């Protein structure tokens, strides 16, 4: 649960627990370091990040992944994880940064929204409630901490539009941090491909669900089927259930009985 131990080594000594939940910070074009944090990042993208970004850009998930993502195995496992691809320039800038700021600000990823706050969360093993702790990431270049605007964590989350991100990222976090995933000795190529499809390439996953044997194997309510035809969030919720069913062996999908239509 402690970010001081689980965060990347490069930032562990810069994290301060937000025990009282209050801090001073502001980021705007008049801050001297504006956009300095938008370069040379190892920014992992959640499935919901990709939905918001590809929709903001008017792209399919496949096209977005090809142009803006790097797919790598997780540090301590073999499941593919998506990272934002930095621009091929000397400063390795974010592909969406510009002098006035972020070109996809309304669809920016959760890691960008929450900065300079960091969130550690886990699902309680007994009652399934999400437990969370917050930290402040103080980087030397950042002058936003000298600004007079004061926040508490709850107001910061609301101001940055993070509520929907947390709602959609919580089940993802539960999947990728689950002991069944951590204990696994490795996954087959087929498992990795199916994980990638459901987690990231949502447009192809929709075709997989609606055009293949998925609906012959699993009994979904008709209203859910209609929702996933047009809604990415409904589709992603189904993808999380499918991943939980397949990788965590959770009974979250109704399997049709043999002989059922």
Secondary structure, 3 states (H helix, E strand, C coil): CCHHHHCCCCCHHHEEECCCCEEECCCCCCCCCCCCCCECCCCEECHHHHHHHHHHHCCCHHHHHHHHEEEEECCCCCCEEEEECCCCCCCCECCCEECCEECCHHHCCHHHHHCCEEEEEEECCCCCCEEEEEEEECCCCCCHHHCCCEEEHHHHHHHCCCHHHHHHHHHHHHHHCCHHHHHCCCCCHHHHHHHHHHHCCHHHHHHHHHHCCHHHHECCCHHHHHHHHHCHHHHHHHHHHHHHHHHCCCCCCCECCCCCC
